[in-house]
């Protein structure tokens, strides 16, 4: 068969579009079937390159096996077979091919680089590092080897080591874009956000049309709470790829943080349109409606999110709050109970449930729920204070007294805890203790004396209490 003339690109390398490449590969296979491998070996080797370029793995393996059938000691052919197998995720077979290649040519740097990929995917981290270091002994100035060492350590989340290799790479080649990109990721993972931002800036100088580069830069700005800069970065990412839902989502978040509610709403809706299976988009949209006091719309969003993820703790909790606000208390309780069942740390859900039970007059249930919240986080002062106040209202005074003591341990200068104790001591006829607690409360917050005289109007007839109040007047 005749084959079309080669098209020469601006760099004077032979260039084929995909259809031309497939036509050449078809011709190559015909040569193989006709037993003409040796006669057309150069043509066949070119076809192997096209298979690699267009990821035509099955064709590539067929052709390379034909080459090996007539040239079994060709180290380059074994390397190519390993690459095709690597690309097929058959790493064990690929590893054997690279070993065969190295046995024939032990100083081939490319084979060491490729065997390290197979070793990495087989979980042989140390072997992968050793292979790259052997390659580096052969070519100490090869920045690709140093970059790949950085990638290995990055995958293991050994970010300090990875940063060292990536920095060495960009010192050797300032325009090594991928190294700047990975540096940005490593610095971001270590919360070194200024360095991450600089690295992404350097990457974008080389690759200004990278939508992922602008996206990552936007994420760094979000973490720095530089929301306007984040918006600019996400908008550029969207301009370069307008169907990238993550940029729309995070741009919506940044808009919300800057008070641009309608823009945020539009961005979230666009993100949902592009990825209707992302429950976090629906959750954030619900949060936005909740901030606008549009509780029915918020409930719809949380409900849709829960259809996608039936174990979405935050969505149950948020929907429960909304049900509470619109007066659907039983549905709220049901959601809070669902949230509690979903996580090992349902502190917020227990507190929300306790607060609702208190509002419904279910004092004992509320107390038990507050106790659960306190058990999960004994250092949460707000939960302890609510527990103490609820115990007091339920007439469980001795328990309330202990609860106020725990509050004072957490906040020794909390005036209202001393005042709560004072009221309990009055009720159980421990007048001296009550006076000491009142004195502490008045010293910490003189305004409490006004509350005291409202709560106990009969104080005006008591010289002792009047003197106590007068002594603490500012």
ZATISE-203468 format. One record per residue (C-alpha): residue in three letters; x, y, z. Coordinates in Angstrom, 2 decimals. Layout:
! residues N
{pt "ALA", {X, Y, Z}}
...
***
This chain:
! residues 474
{pt "UNK", {0.00, 0.00, 0.00}}
{pt "UNK", {1.09, 3.57, -0.54}}
{pt "UNK", {1.68, 5.81, 2.47}}
{pt "UNK", {1.14, 9.61, 2.53}}
{pt "UNK", {4.10, 11.95, 2.47}}
{pt "UNK", {5.50, 12.87, 5.85}}
{pt "UNK", {4.48, 16.31, 7.08}}
{pt "UNK", {7.38, 18.31, 8.51}}
{pt "UNK", {6.55, 20.59, 11.43}}
{pt "UNK", {8.31, 23.87, 12.22}}
{pt "UNK", {10.92, 21.98, 14.20}}
{pt "UNK", {11.64, 19.83, 11.15}}
{pt "UNK", {10.70, 16.66, 13.01}}
{pt "UNK", {8.40, 14.27, 11.20}}
{pt "UNK", {4.84, 14.85, 12.39}}
{pt "UNK", {1.78, 12.68, 11.96}}
{pt "UNK", {-1.74, 13.40, 13.05}}
{pt "UNK", {-3.56, 10.52, 14.70}}
{pt "UNK", {-5.13, 9.19, 11.50}}
{pt "UNK", {-1.78, 9.26, 9.70}}
{pt "UNK", {-0.14, 7.57, 12.68}}
{pt "UNK", {-2.74, 4.78, 12.68}}
{pt "UNK", {-2.28, 4.33, 8.93}}
{pt "UNK", {1.48, 3.97, 9.37}}
{pt "UNK", {1.00, 1.50, 12.21}}
{pt "UNK", {-1.38, -0.52, 10.02}}
{pt "UNK", {1.30, -0.66, 7.33}}
{pt "UNK", {3.85, -1.68, 9.95}}
{pt "UNK", {1.64, -4.58, 11.05}}
{pt "UNK", {1.32, -5.69, 7.43}}
{pt "UNK", {5.12, -5.81, 7.15}}
{pt "UNK", {5.24, -7.95, 10.30}}
{pt "UNK", {2.54, -10.33, 9.03}}
{pt "UNK", {4.51, -10.70, 5.79}}
{pt "UNK", {7.68, -11.60, 7.72}}
{pt "UNK", {9.47, -8.37, 6.73}}
{pt "UNK", {10.54, -7.16, 10.21}}
{pt "UNK", {14.27, -6.97, 9.48}}
{pt "UNK", {13.74, -5.40, 6.06}}
{pt "UNK", {11.69, -2.55, 7.48}}
{pt "UNK", {13.21, -2.26, 10.99}}
{pt "UNK", {13.63, 1.54, 10.85}}
{pt "UNK", {10.02, 1.94, 9.74}}
{pt "UNK", {8.89, -0.38, 12.54}}
{pt "UNK", {10.92, 1.52, 15.15}}
{pt "UNK", {9.23, 4.76, 14.02}}
{pt "UNK", {5.88, 3.04, 14.41}}
{pt "UNK", {6.74, 2.06, 17.98}}
{pt "UNK", {7.34, 5.74, 18.77}}
{pt "UNK", {3.93, 6.61, 17.31}}
{pt "UNK", {2.30, 3.93, 19.48}}
{pt "UNK", {3.91, 5.55, 22.52}}
{pt "UNK", {2.89, 9.03, 21.44}}
{pt "UNK", {-0.76, 8.13, 20.85}}
{pt "UNK", {-0.97, 5.59, 23.69}}
{pt "UNK", {-1.78, 2.73, 21.34}}
{pt "UNK", {-0.66, 0.09, 23.80}}
{pt "UNK", {-2.07, -3.05, 22.20}}
{pt "UNK", {-0.54, -2.17, 18.82}}
{pt "UNK", {2.73, -1.22, 20.51}}
{pt "UNK", {3.04, -4.54, 22.32}}
{pt "UNK", {2.25, -6.45, 19.14}}
{pt "UNK", {4.96, -4.60, 17.21}}
{pt "UNK", {7.58, -4.77, 19.96}}
{pt "UNK", {7.05, -8.52, 20.38}}
{pt "UNK", {7.67, -8.87, 16.65}}
{pt "UNK", {10.94, -6.96, 16.99}}
{pt "UNK", {12.02, -9.10, 19.95}}
{pt "UNK", {11.26, -12.26, 18.01}}
{pt "UNK", {14.07, -11.36, 15.59}}
{pt "UNK", {16.24, -9.32, 17.96}}
{pt "UNK", {15.91, -10.84, 21.45}}
{pt "UNK", {19.08, -9.11, 22.71}}
{pt "UNK", {17.95, -5.60, 21.80}}
{pt "UNK", {18.00, -3.73, 25.14}}
{pt "UNK", {16.01, -0.80, 23.74}}
{pt "UNK", {13.22, -3.11, 22.60}}
{pt "UNK", {12.96, -4.63, 26.09}}
{pt "UNK", {12.83, -1.12, 27.52}}
{pt "UNK", {9.99, -0.15, 25.16}}
{pt "UNK", {8.08, -3.28, 26.05}}
{pt "UNK", {8.45, -2.37, 29.71}}
{pt "UNK", {7.11, 1.12, 29.01}}
{pt "UNK", {4.04, -0.28, 27.23}}
{pt "UNK", {3.45, -2.66, 30.14}}
{pt "UNK", {3.90, 0.18, 32.65}}
{pt "UNK", {1.26, 2.11, 30.71}}
{pt "UNK", {-0.98, -0.97, 30.93}}
{pt "UNK", {-0.52, -1.02, 34.74}}
{pt "UNK", {1.15, -4.44, 34.42}}
{pt "UNK", {4.02, -3.33, 36.62}}
{pt "UNK", {5.33, -6.74, 37.57}}
{pt "UNK", {5.76, -7.75, 33.91}}
{pt "UNK", {7.17, -4.31, 33.11}}
{pt "UNK", {9.73, -4.68, 35.92}}
{pt "UNK", {10.98, -7.96, 34.41}}
{pt "UNK", {11.37, -6.31, 30.99}}
{pt "UNK", {13.40, -3.44, 32.45}}
{pt "UNK", {15.60, -5.91, 34.30}}
{pt "UNK", {16.22, -7.73, 31.02}}
{pt "UNK", {17.05, -4.41, 29.34}}
{pt "UNK", {19.53, -3.49, 32.08}}
{pt "UNK", {21.17, -6.92, 31.88}}
{pt "UNK", {21.90, -6.12, 28.23}}
{pt "UNK", {22.82, -2.46, 28.78}}
{pt "UNK", {23.55, -1.70, 32.45}}
{pt "UNK", {24.35, 1.98, 31.82}}
{pt "UNK", {21.09, 3.07, 30.20}}
{pt "UNK", {19.71, 6.00, 32.19}}
{pt "UNK", {16.22, 5.89, 30.62}}
{pt "UNK", {15.79, 2.28, 31.65}}
{pt "UNK", {16.71, 3.11, 35.25}}
{pt "UNK", {14.14, 5.93, 35.21}}
{pt "UNK", {11.46, 3.61, 33.85}}
{pt "UNK", {12.23, 0.70, 36.17}}
{pt "UNK", {11.91, 3.12, 39.10}}
{pt "UNK", {8.34, 3.83, 37.95}}
{pt "UNK", {7.53, 0.12, 37.99}}
{pt "UNK", {9.21, -0.34, 41.39}}
{pt "UNK", {7.30, 2.60, 42.83}}
{pt "UNK", {3.99, 1.15, 41.65}}
{pt "UNK", {4.93, -2.24, 43.08}}
{pt "UNK", {5.49, -0.61, 46.48}}
{pt "UNK", {9.26, -0.97, 46.28}}
{pt "UNK", {10.07, 2.59, 47.35}}
{pt "UNK", {13.67, 1.97, 48.40}}
{pt "UNK", {14.38, 0.07, 45.19}}
{pt "UNK", {12.89, 2.90, 43.13}}
{pt "UNK", {15.12, 5.42, 44.90}}
{pt "UNK", {18.17, 3.18, 44.39}}
{pt "UNK", {17.43, 2.87, 40.65}}
{pt "UNK", {17.29, 6.64, 40.26}}
{pt "UNK", {20.46, 7.10, 42.26}}
{pt "UNK", {22.23, 4.61, 39.98}}
{pt "UNK", {21.04, 6.66, 37.01}}
{pt "UNK", {22.34, 9.80, 38.72}}
{pt "UNK", {25.80, 8.26, 39.06}}
{pt "UNK", {25.82, 7.83, 35.30}}
{pt "UNK", {24.44, 11.31, 34.53}}
{pt "UNK", {24.92, 13.59, 37.57}}
{pt "UNK", {23.56, 16.60, 35.66}}
{pt "UNK", {20.30, 15.00, 34.55}}
{pt "UNK", {17.53, 17.13, 36.07}}
{pt "UNK", {14.83, 14.60, 35.09}}
{pt "UNK", {16.37, 12.05, 37.45}}
{pt "UNK", {16.49, 14.57, 40.30}}
{pt "UNK", {12.90, 15.62, 39.60}}
{pt "UNK", {11.75, 11.98, 39.68}}
{pt "UNK", {13.48, 11.49, 43.03}}
{pt "UNK", {11.45, 14.44, 44.32}}
{pt "UNK", {8.25, 12.85, 43.00}}
{pt "UNK", {9.01, 9.59, 44.83}}
{pt "UNK", {9.47, 11.38, 48.16}}
{pt "UNK", {6.41, 13.55, 47.51}}
{pt "UNK", {4.23, 10.47, 47.03}}
{pt "UNK", {5.44, 9.21, 50.41}}
{pt "UNK", {4.55, 12.63, 51.89}}
{pt "UNK", {8.20, 13.14, 52.79}}
{pt "UNK", {7.86, 16.75, 51.74}}
{pt "UNK", {11.14, 18.11, 53.10}}
{pt "UNK", {13.13, 15.60, 51.06}}
{pt "UNK", {10.95, 16.21, 48.01}}
{pt "UNK", {11.42, 19.98, 48.28}}
{pt "UNK", {15.18, 19.49, 48.37}}
{pt "UNK", {15.14, 17.58, 45.07}}
{pt "UNK", {12.66, 19.94, 43.39}}
{pt "UNK", {14.69, 22.98, 44.43}}
{pt "UNK", {17.81, 21.34, 43.02}}
{pt "UNK", {15.89, 20.70, 39.78}}
{pt "UNK", {14.91, 24.36, 39.31}}
{pt "UNK", {18.43, 25.47, 40.21}}
{pt "UNK", {19.64, 23.36, 37.28}}
{pt "UNK", {16.81, 24.47, 35.00}}
{pt "UNK", {14.81, 27.52, 36.07}}
{pt "UNK", {12.20, 26.74, 33.39}}
{pt "UNK", {11.45, 23.24, 34.62}}
{pt "UNK", {7.73, 23.95, 35.01}}
{pt "UNK", {6.70, 20.63, 36.58}}
{pt "UNK", {9.25, 21.08, 39.38}}
{pt "UNK", {7.82, 24.50, 40.28}}
{pt "UNK", {4.32, 22.98, 40.27}}
{pt "UNK", {5.29, 20.16, 42.61}}
{pt "UNK", {7.17, 22.60, 44.84}}
{pt "UNK", {3.94, 24.55, 45.18}}
{pt "UNK", {2.08, 21.39, 46.20}}
{pt "UNK", {4.74, 20.36, 48.73}}
{pt "UNK", {4.92, 23.80, 50.34}}
{pt "UNK", {1.12, 23.95, 50.50}}
{pt "UNK", {1.01, 20.53, 52.17}}
{pt "UNK", {3.44, 21.83, 54.80}}
{pt "UNK", {1.38, 25.01, 55.33}}
{pt "UNK", {4.22, 27.15, 53.98}}
{pt "UNK", {1.75, 29.18, 51.99}}
{pt "UNK", {3.97, 32.09, 50.94}}
{pt "UNK", {6.48, 29.67, 49.45}}
{pt "UNK", {3.66, 27.76, 47.78}}
{pt "UNK", {2.30, 30.95, 46.23}}
{pt "UNK", {5.76, 31.91, 44.93}}
{pt "UNK", {6.27, 28.45, 43.43}}
{pt "UNK", {2.95, 28.58, 41.62}}
{pt "UNK", {3.82, 32.09, 40.37}}
{pt "UNK", {7.04, 30.71, 38.88}}
{pt "UNK", {5.14, 27.82, 37.31}}
{pt "UNK", {2.55, 30.19, 35.80}}
{pt "UNK", {5.27, 32.39, 34.32}}
{pt "UNK", {6.28, 29.34, 32.29}}
{pt "UNK", {2.78, 27.89, 31.80}}
{pt "UNK", {0.38, 30.86, 31.90}}
{pt "UNK", {-2.40, 28.85, 30.26}}
{pt "UNK", {-2.50, 26.14, 32.92}}
{pt "UNK", {-5.99, 26.11, 34.45}}
{pt "UNK", {-4.81, 23.79, 37.24}}
{pt "UNK", {-1.95, 26.17, 38.04}}
{pt "UNK", {-4.35, 29.07, 38.51}}
{pt "UNK", {-6.70, 26.82, 40.47}}
{pt "UNK", {-3.95, 25.74, 42.88}}
{pt "UNK", {-2.85, 29.35, 43.31}}
{pt "UNK", {-6.45, 30.23, 44.15}}
{pt "UNK", {-6.57, 27.52, 46.80}}
{pt "UNK", {-3.44, 28.96, 48.43}}
{pt "UNK", {-5.03, 32.42, 48.48}}
{pt "UNK", {-8.17, 30.92, 50.05}}
{pt "UNK", {-6.08, 29.39, 52.81}}
{pt "UNK", {-4.38, 32.77, 53.32}}
{pt "UNK", {-7.86, 34.36, 53.48}}
{pt "UNK", {-6.89, 36.58, 50.54}}
{pt "UNK", {-10.30, 36.19, 48.98}}
{pt "UNK", {-10.09, 38.82, 46.25}}
{pt "UNK", {-6.82, 37.33, 44.99}}
{pt "UNK", {-8.43, 33.90, 45.15}}
{pt "UNK", {-11.33, 35.12, 43.04}}
{pt "UNK", {-8.94, 36.48, 40.41}}
{pt "UNK", {-7.08, 33.16, 40.24}}
{pt "UNK", {-10.25, 31.07, 40.01}}
{pt "UNK", {-11.74, 33.36, 37.37}}
{pt "UNK", {-8.59, 32.90, 35.27}}
{pt "UNK", {-8.81, 29.14, 35.73}}
{pt "UNK", {-12.44, 29.24, 34.60}}
{pt "UNK", {-11.55, 31.41, 31.60}}
{pt "UNK", {-9.06, 28.75, 30.52}}
{pt "UNK", {-11.40, 25.81, 31.22}}
{pt "UNK", {-14.99, 26.75, 31.88}}
{pt "UNK", {-16.12, 23.19, 32.62}}
{pt "UNK", {-13.78, 22.73, 35.59}}
{pt "UNK", {-16.29, 22.41, 38.41}}
{pt "UNK", {-13.74, 22.73, 41.23}}
{pt "UNK", {-12.83, 26.26, 40.13}}
{pt "UNK", {-16.50, 27.27, 40.01}}
{pt "UNK", {-17.06, 25.77, 43.47}}
{pt "UNK", {-14.10, 27.46, 45.13}}
{pt "UNK", {-14.77, 30.72, 43.33}}
{pt "UNK", {-18.27, 30.55, 44.82}}
{pt "UNK", {-16.78, 30.07, 48.27}}
{pt "UNK", {-14.52, 33.10, 47.79}}
{pt "UNK", {-17.43, 35.19, 46.51}}
{pt "UNK", {-19.43, 34.24, 49.61}}
{pt "UNK", {-16.56, 35.30, 51.86}}
{pt "UNK", {-16.50, 38.75, 50.21}}
{pt "UNK", {-20.25, 39.26, 50.48}}
{pt "UNK", {-20.93, 38.75, 46.76}}
{pt "UNK", {-23.90, 36.52, 47.50}}
{pt "UNK", {-25.46, 36.39, 44.06}}
{pt "UNK", {-22.12, 35.66, 42.40}}
{pt "UNK", {-21.56, 32.91, 44.95}}
{pt "UNK", {-24.99, 31.47, 44.24}}
{pt "UNK", {-24.36, 31.50, 40.48}}
{pt "UNK", {-20.96, 29.84, 40.89}}
{pt "UNK", {-22.29, 27.06, 43.10}}
{pt "UNK", {-25.14, 26.43, 40.69}}
{pt "UNK", {-22.69, 26.23, 37.78}}
{pt "UNK", {-20.51, 23.81, 39.76}}
{pt "UNK", {-23.59, 21.68, 40.44}}
{pt "UNK", {-24.55, 21.77, 36.76}}
{pt "UNK", {-21.08, 20.49, 35.85}}
{pt "UNK", {-20.92, 17.91, 38.63}}
{pt "UNK", {-24.39, 16.98, 39.93}}
{pt "UNK", {-22.88, 14.19, 42.03}}
{pt "UNK", {-20.80, 16.43, 44.30}}
{pt "UNK", {-22.64, 16.65, 47.59}}
{pt "UNK", {-20.33, 19.37, 48.94}}
{pt "UNK", {-21.59, 21.78, 46.26}}
{pt "UNK", {-25.16, 21.23, 47.48}}
{pt "UNK", {-24.08, 21.59, 51.09}}
{pt "UNK", {-22.36, 24.93, 50.46}}
{pt "UNK", {-25.35, 26.13, 48.45}}
{pt "UNK", {-27.51, 25.20, 51.43}}
{pt "UNK", {-25.21, 27.17, 53.73}}
{pt "UNK", {-25.64, 30.19, 51.49}}
{pt "UNK", {-29.44, 29.92, 51.56}}
{pt "UNK", {-29.27, 29.51, 55.33}}
{pt "UNK", {-27.28, 32.75, 55.64}}
{pt "UNK", {-30.02, 34.45, 53.61}}
{pt "UNK", {-32.65, 33.02, 56.01}}
{pt "UNK", {-34.10, 31.03, 53.09}}
{pt "UNK", {-34.55, 27.94, 55.22}}
{pt "UNK", {-36.88, 25.92, 52.94}}
{pt "UNK", {-34.37, 26.25, 50.07}}
{pt "UNK", {-31.52, 25.34, 52.42}}
{pt "UNK", {-33.42, 22.24, 53.55}}
{pt "UNK", {-33.89, 21.19, 49.91}}
{pt "UNK", {-30.16, 21.50, 49.27}}
{pt "UNK", {-29.21, 19.50, 52.36}}
{pt "UNK", {-31.79, 16.85, 51.45}}
{pt "UNK", {-30.33, 16.49, 47.95}}
{pt "UNK", {-26.83, 16.28, 49.43}}
{pt "UNK", {-27.99, 13.47, 51.70}}
{pt "UNK", {-29.40, 11.60, 48.73}}
{pt "UNK", {-25.86, 11.56, 47.34}}
{pt "UNK", {-24.21, 10.74, 50.65}}
{pt "UNK", {-26.45, 9.17, 53.26}}
{pt "UNK", {-23.71, 9.51, 55.89}}
{pt "UNK", {-23.05, 13.23, 55.47}}
{pt "UNK", {-22.81, 14.28, 59.13}}
{pt "UNK", {-22.63, 18.03, 58.47}}
{pt "UNK", {-25.70, 17.93, 56.19}}
{pt "UNK", {-27.80, 16.17, 58.85}}
{pt "UNK", {-26.65, 18.69, 61.44}}
{pt "UNK", {-27.31, 21.71, 59.20}}
{pt "UNK", {-30.71, 20.44, 58.10}}
{pt "UNK", {-31.58, 19.81, 61.73}}
{pt "UNK", {-30.82, 23.44, 62.58}}
{pt "UNK", {-33.04, 24.57, 59.70}}
{pt "UNK", {-35.91, 22.31, 60.78}}
{pt "UNK", {-35.56, 23.75, 64.27}}
{pt "UNK", {-35.80, 27.33, 62.95}}
{pt "UNK", {-38.93, 26.63, 60.87}}
{pt "UNK", {-40.61, 24.84, 63.79}}
{pt "UNK", {-40.35, 21.24, 62.55}}
{pt "UNK", {-38.95, 20.06, 65.86}}
{pt "UNK", {-39.45, 16.32, 65.49}}
{pt "UNK", {-37.69, 16.35, 62.12}}
{pt "UNK", {-34.89, 18.37, 63.72}}
{pt "UNK", {-34.51, 15.84, 66.53}}
{pt "UNK", {-34.47, 13.02, 63.99}}
{pt "UNK", {-31.66, 14.72, 62.05}}
{pt "UNK", {-29.63, 15.41, 65.20}}
{pt "UNK", {-29.99, 11.74, 66.21}}
{pt "UNK", {-28.90, 10.67, 62.72}}
{pt "UNK", {-25.86, 12.92, 62.98}}
{pt "UNK", {-24.98, 11.48, 66.39}}
{pt "UNK", {-25.07, 7.95, 64.98}}
{pt "UNK", {-22.72, 8.80, 62.12}}
{pt "UNK", {-19.55, 9.95, 63.84}}
{pt "UNK", {-17.34, 9.13, 66.78}}
{pt "UNK", {-17.20, 12.83, 67.69}}
{pt "UNK", {-20.79, 14.15, 67.55}}
{pt "UNK", {-20.22, 16.95, 70.05}}
{pt "UNK", {-22.05, 19.58, 67.98}}
{pt "UNK", {-24.98, 17.24, 67.34}}
{pt "UNK", {-25.40, 16.42, 71.04}}
{pt "UNK", {-25.31, 20.13, 71.88}}
{pt "UNK", {-27.84, 20.99, 69.17}}
{pt "UNK", {-30.12, 18.17, 70.35}}
{pt "UNK", {-29.81, 19.31, 73.97}}
{pt "UNK", {-30.61, 22.90, 73.03}}
{pt "UNK", {-33.73, 21.81, 71.13}}
{pt "UNK", {-34.87, 19.51, 73.94}}
{pt "UNK", {-34.46, 22.42, 76.34}}
{pt "UNK", {-36.61, 24.63, 74.10}}
{pt "UNK", {-39.28, 21.91, 74.03}}
{pt "UNK", {-39.29, 21.73, 77.83}}
{pt "UNK", {-37.74, 18.26, 77.89}}
{pt "UNK", {-35.38, 19.17, 80.72}}
{pt "UNK", {-34.14, 15.74, 81.72}}
{pt "UNK", {-33.52, 14.71, 78.11}}
{pt "UNK", {-31.72, 18.01, 77.56}}
{pt "UNK", {-29.50, 17.43, 80.58}}
{pt "UNK", {-28.49, 13.98, 79.37}}
{pt "UNK", {-27.66, 15.37, 75.93}}
{pt "UNK", {-25.58, 18.21, 77.39}}
{pt "UNK", {-23.75, 15.60, 79.46}}
{pt "UNK", {-22.93, 13.67, 76.30}}
{pt "UNK", {-21.50, 16.81, 74.71}}
{pt "UNK", {-19.39, 17.43, 77.81}}
{pt "UNK", {-18.15, 13.83, 77.85}}
{pt "UNK", {-16.87, 14.24, 74.30}}
{pt "UNK", {-15.16, 17.56, 75.03}}
{pt "UNK", {-14.69, 18.24, 78.75}}
{pt "UNK", {-12.95, 21.55, 77.95}}
{pt "UNK", {-15.93, 23.06, 76.15}}
{pt "UNK", {-16.94, 25.81, 78.52}}
{pt "UNK", {-20.15, 26.69, 76.69}}
{pt "UNK", {-21.46, 23.12, 76.97}}
{pt "UNK", {-20.60, 22.96, 80.67}}
{pt "UNK", {-22.31, 26.30, 81.35}}
{pt "UNK", {-25.49, 25.21, 79.53}}
{pt "UNK", {-25.44, 21.96, 81.51}}
{pt "UNK", {-25.11, 23.87, 84.79}}
{pt "UNK", {-27.91, 26.30, 83.91}}
{pt "UNK", {-30.24, 23.49, 82.81}}
{pt "UNK", {-29.56, 21.46, 85.95}}
{pt "UNK", {-30.37, 24.56, 88.00}}
{pt "UNK", {-33.68, 25.12, 86.18}}
{pt "UNK", {-34.58, 21.45, 86.60}}
{pt "UNK", {-34.11, 21.78, 90.39}}
{pt "UNK", {-31.13, 19.41, 90.45}}
{pt "UNK", {-29.19, 21.85, 92.59}}
{pt "UNK", {-26.32, 19.77, 93.91}}
{pt "UNK", {-25.51, 18.54, 90.39}}
{pt "UNK", {-25.74, 22.13, 89.16}}
{pt "UNK", {-23.35, 23.24, 91.91}}
{pt "UNK", {-20.77, 20.69, 90.72}}
{pt "UNK", {-21.32, 21.76, 87.12}}
{pt "UNK", {-20.67, 25.42, 88.00}}
{pt "UNK", {-17.49, 24.36, 89.82}}
{pt "UNK", {-16.30, 22.70, 86.59}}
{pt "UNK", {-17.08, 25.93, 84.73}}
{pt "UNK", {-14.96, 27.91, 87.18}}
{pt "UNK", {-12.07, 25.47, 86.71}}
{pt "UNK", {-12.15, 26.28, 83.00}}
{pt "UNK", {-12.75, 30.02, 83.47}}
{pt "UNK", {-11.77, 31.12, 87.00}}
{pt "UNK", {-13.00, 34.66, 86.37}}
{pt "UNK", {-16.43, 33.87, 84.98}}
{pt "UNK", {-18.75, 36.00, 87.09}}
{pt "UNK", {-22.01, 34.31, 86.11}}
{pt "UNK", {-20.74, 30.92, 87.28}}
{pt "UNK", {-20.13, 32.38, 90.74}}
{pt "UNK", {-23.58, 33.99, 90.63}}
{pt "UNK", {-25.15, 30.66, 89.67}}
{pt "UNK", {-23.45, 29.03, 92.63}}
{pt "UNK", {-24.65, 31.84, 94.90}}
{pt "UNK", {-28.27, 31.28, 93.91}}
{pt "UNK", {-27.98, 27.56, 94.62}}
{pt "UNK", {-26.42, 28.20, 98.05}}
{pt "UNK", {-29.34, 30.49, 98.89}}
{pt "UNK", {-31.81, 27.79, 97.88}}
{pt "UNK", {-30.17, 25.16, 100.08}}
{pt "UNK", {-29.79, 27.63, 102.96}}
{pt "UNK", {-26.00, 27.93, 102.83}}
{pt "UNK", {-26.00, 31.68, 103.37}}
{pt "UNK", {-22.29, 32.16, 104.11}}
{pt "UNK", {-21.27, 30.28, 100.97}}
{pt "UNK", {-23.81, 32.28, 98.98}}
{pt "UNK", {-22.36, 35.57, 100.23}}
{pt "UNK", {-18.82, 34.51, 99.32}}
{pt "UNK", {-19.93, 33.56, 95.80}}
{pt "UNK", {-21.84, 36.82, 95.46}}
{pt "UNK", {-18.79, 38.78, 96.55}}
{pt "UNK", {-16.68, 37.03, 93.88}}
{pt "UNK", {-19.35, 37.62, 91.24}}
{pt "UNK", {-19.65, 41.34, 92.10}}
{pt "UNK", {-15.88, 41.79, 92.06}}
{pt "UNK", {-15.59, 40.17, 88.64}}
{pt "UNK", {-18.63, 41.94, 87.16}}
{pt "UNK", {-20.22, 44.81, 89.11}}
{pt "UNK", {-23.25, 44.77, 86.80}}
{pt "UNK", {-24.37, 41.48, 88.36}}
{pt "UNK", {-25.51, 43.36, 91.48}}
{pt "UNK", {-28.36, 44.86, 89.38}}
{pt "UNK", {-29.36, 41.38, 88.28}}
{pt "UNK", {-29.22, 40.24, 91.88}}
{pt "UNK", {-31.55, 42.98, 93.11}}
{pt "UNK", {-34.01, 42.09, 90.33}}
{pt "UNK", {-33.88, 38.38, 91.17}}
{pt "UNK", {-34.11, 39.02, 94.92}}
{pt "UNK", {-36.17, 42.20, 95.54}}
{pt "UNK", {-36.43, 41.35, 99.23}}
{pt "UNK", {-32.71, 42.19, 99.49}}
{pt "UNK", {-33.65, 45.80, 100.18}}
{pt "UNK", {-34.81, 44.80, 103.64}}
{pt "UNK", {-31.55, 43.03, 104.47}}
{pt "UNK", {-28.79, 45.20, 105.92}}
{pt "UNK", {-26.22, 42.47, 105.27}}
{pt "UNK", {-26.99, 42.19, 101.56}}
{pt "UNK", {-27.36, 45.94, 101.22}}
{pt "UNK", {-23.89, 46.39, 102.70}}
{pt "UNK", {-22.54, 43.70, 100.35}}
{pt "UNK", {-24.02, 45.53, 97.36}}
{pt "UNK", {-22.83, 48.93, 98.57}}
{pt "UNK", {-19.31, 47.60, 99.13}}
{pt "UNK", {-19.13, 46.56, 95.50}}
{pt "UNK", {-20.52, 49.70, 93.92}}
{pt "UNK", {-18.13, 51.21, 91.39}}
***
